[in-house]
Amino acid sequence: MQNALGAVQSLLVLGGSSDIGAAIAERLVPGGCGTVVLAGRRPEAMEPVAKRLQALGAAVTIVNWDAVDIGGHADAMKAAWDAAEMDIDCVVLASGVLGDQSHLEDDPTAAAELGVANYAGPVSTLLHVARRLQEQGHGTIVVLSSVAGERVRSSNFVYGSSKAGLDGFAQGLGDSLVGTGVDVLVVRPGFVHTAMTAGRDTPPLATTPEAVADAVADALTAGRHTVWVPGTFRYVMSAFRHLPRPVWRRLSARM
Ligand SMILES: NC(=O)c1ccc[n+]([C@@H]2O[C@H](COP(=O)([O-])OP(=O)(O)OC[C@H]3O[C@@H](n4cnc5c(N)ncnc54)[C@H](OP(=O)(O)O)[C@@H]3O)[C@@H](O)[C@H]2O)c1
């Protein structure tokens, strides 16, 4: 249960080794989040995150969760709640795969697998999460979407479309949960310097995992349902969304 000041006291990070997910946890723990469950497919990649969170004072457990193992999601979420040994106030979906667009265009199987990792797997997982939060009667689901899904570019349409689907799912889920005590926060970062983007050219408005974490923490406190990082993207994407297709095609080809 969030404390009297509305601070998160228990957190589940889906994609526990994610740079952004870890930054969100590291931002919330000093604010009173004493229990963190890291869920992912590679325990060895989550252990350094767990150590950092423990050093900040949190009790941390690691559980197995693979976004593409849809049949295993019910058990994985049960394991996460069992590990927390309490209600979970906040669940952050921080997993995702960017992929290489030209490779994905040449390998339809890999493209479809990316769709499962970024969209179908989260759909299944978050429906299990939503049910558990409804049973608790409270909680917030934070979904790492992307500006790449707000208007899909030809240069990364496989990843972008998976994020568009996830973003739409998260909005609909949030609307369906109004009045239940469960909220959904959709987070739309631009380019963030993380393992996912390492080695890629830095575009304008690039940001950091810590800036995303600050924006998420502020949005949780304010009870917002959507946040762009940096905030300028709210206005940039509003303009981009309304550009005619031929104009967008030419403009986005240079992004
Ligand atoms: N970086 C950006 O520019 C940016 C911008 C907008 C949105 N986002 C979104 O923000 C989220 C976090 O990204 P990040 O930048 O922090 O990237 P990251 O550091 O590369 O983290 C990605 C995470 O996804 C996990 N993952 C991948 N496939 C998985 C699967 N099948 N099952 C479980 N976990 C899986 C990875 O786990 P492993 O350790 O097992 O690989 C890793 O923990 C993603 O959803 C991403 O799409 C990122």
The ligand as an SDF file (V2000), in Angstrom:
LIG
                    3D

 48 52  0  0  0  0  0  0  0  0999 V2000
   16.6260    3.2420  -24.6470 N   0  0  0  0  0  0  0  0  0  0  0  0
   15.7510    3.9500  -25.3430 C   0  0  0  0  0  0  0  0  0  0  0  0
   16.1340    4.8380  -26.1510 O   0  0  0  0  0  0  0  0  0  0  0  0
   14.2870    3.7430  -25.1580 C   0  0  0  0  0  0  0  0  0  0  0  0
   13.4130    4.7140  -25.6750 C   0  0  0  0  0  0  0  0  0  0  0  0
   12.0520    4.5390  -25.5270 C   0  0  0  0  0  0  0  0  0  0  0  0
   11.5560    3.4170  -24.8950 C   0  0  0  0  0  0  0  0  0  0  0  0
   12.4240    2.4900  -24.4170 N   0  0  0  0  0  0  0  0  0  0  0  0
   11.8480    1.3130  -23.7770 C   0  0  0  0  0  0  0  0  0  0  0  0
   12.2220    1.2970  -22.4130 O   0  0  0  0  0  0  0  0  0  0  0  0
   12.2880   -0.0480  -21.9390 C   0  0  0  0  0  0  0  0  0  0  0  0
   13.6240   -0.2740  -21.2490 C   0  0  0  0  0  0  0  0  0  0  0  0
   14.6510   -0.1610  -22.2150 O   0  0  0  0  0  0  0  0  0  0  0  0
   16.1830    0.1310  -21.8290 P   0  0  0  0  0  0  0  0  0  0  0  0
   16.5900    1.2860  -22.6390 O   0  0  0  0  0  0  0  0  0  0  0  0
   16.3500    0.1560  -20.3580 O   0  0  0  0  0  0  0  0  0  0  0  0
   16.8750   -1.1250  -22.4800 O   0  0  0  0  0  0  0  0  0  0  0  0
   17.8250   -2.2700  -21.8810 P   0  0  0  0  0  0  0  0  0  0  0  0
   18.7180   -1.7300  -20.8330 O   0  0  0  0  0  0  0  0  0  0  0  0
   18.4010   -2.9140  -23.0810 O   0  0  0  0  0  0  0  0  0  0  0  0
   16.7730   -3.2290  -21.1830 O   0  0  0  0  0  0  0  0  0  0  0  0
   15.9340   -4.0690  -21.9080 C   0  0  0  0  0  0  0  0  0  0  0  0
   15.4410   -5.1140  -20.9490 C   0  0  0  0  0  0  0  0  0  0  0  0
   14.5110   -5.9720  -21.6170 O   0  0  0  0  0  0  0  0  0  0  0  0
   14.7800   -7.2860  -21.1710 C   0  0  0  0  0  0  0  0  0  0  0  0
   14.2300   -8.2700  -22.0810 N   0  0  0  0  0  0  0  0  0  0  0  0
   14.3990   -8.3870  -23.3970 C   0  0  0  0  0  0  0  0  0  0  0  0
   13.7440   -9.4490  -23.8690 N   0  0  0  0  0  0  0  0  0  0  0  0
   13.1490  -10.0360  -22.7920 C   0  0  0  0  0  0  0  0  0  0  0  0
   12.3340  -11.1690  -22.6260 C   0  0  0  0  0  0  0  0  0  0  0  0
   11.9990  -11.9740  -23.6530 N   0  0  0  0  0  0  0  0  0  0  0  0
   11.8920  -11.4740  -21.3840 N   0  0  0  0  0  0  0  0  0  0  0  0
   12.2240  -10.7040  -20.3280 C   0  0  0  0  0  0  0  0  0  0  0  0
   12.9970   -9.5980  -20.4290 N   0  0  0  0  0  0  0  0  0  0  0  0
   13.4580   -9.2780  -21.6500 C   0  0  0  0  0  0  0  0  0  0  0  0
   16.2890   -7.3360  -21.1080 C   0  0  0  0  0  0  0  0  0  0  0  0
   16.6890   -8.4700  -20.3930 O   0  0  0  0  0  0  0  0  0  0  0  0
   18.0530   -9.2910  -20.7160 P   0  0  0  0  0  0  0  0  0  0  0  0
   19.0170   -8.8160  -19.7160 O   0  0  0  0  0  0  0  0  0  0  0  0
   17.6580  -10.7070  -20.5130 O   0  0  0  0  0  0  0  0  0  0  0  0
   18.4240   -8.9850  -22.1290 O   0  0  0  0  0  0  0  0  0  0  0  0
   16.5400   -6.0220  -20.3970 C   0  0  0  0  0  0  0  0  0  0  0  0
   16.3320   -6.1640  -19.0130 O   0  0  0  0  0  0  0  0  0  0  0  0
   12.0430   -0.9280  -23.1610 C   0  0  0  0  0  0  0  0  0  0  0  0
   10.6880   -1.3010  -23.2230 O   0  0  0  0  0  0  0  0  0  0  0  0
   12.3610    0.0000  -24.3260 C   0  0  0  0  0  0  0  0  0  0  0  0
   11.6730   -0.3950  -25.4980 O   0  0  0  0  0  0  0  0  0  0  0  0
   13.7750    2.6180  -24.5160 C   0  0  0  0  0  0  0  0  0  0  0  0
  1  2  1  0
  2  3  2  0
  2  4  1  0
  4  5  1  0
  4 48  2  0
  5  6  2  0
  6  7  1  0
  7  8  2  0
  8  9  1  0
  8 48  1  0
  9 10  1  0
  9 46  1  0
 10 11  1  0
 11 12  1  0
 11 44  1  0
 12 13  1  0
 13 14  1  0
 14 15  2  0
 14 16  1  0
 14 17  1  0
 17 18  1  0
 18 19  2  0
 18 20  1  0
 18 21  1  0
 21 22  1  0
 22 23  1  0
 23 24  1  0
 23 42  1  0
 24 25  1  0
 25 26  1  0
 25 36  1  0
 26 27  1  0
 26 35  1  0
 27 28  2  0
 28 29  1  0
 29 30  1  0
 29 35  2  0
 30 31  1  0
 30 32  2  0
 32 33  1  0
 33 34  2  0
 34 35  1  0
 36 37  1  0
 36 42  1  0
 37 38  1  0
 38 39  2  0
 38 40  1  0
 38 41  1  0
 42 43  1  0
 44 45  1  0
 44 46  1  0
 46 47  1  0
M  CHG  2   8   1  16  -1
M  END
$$$$
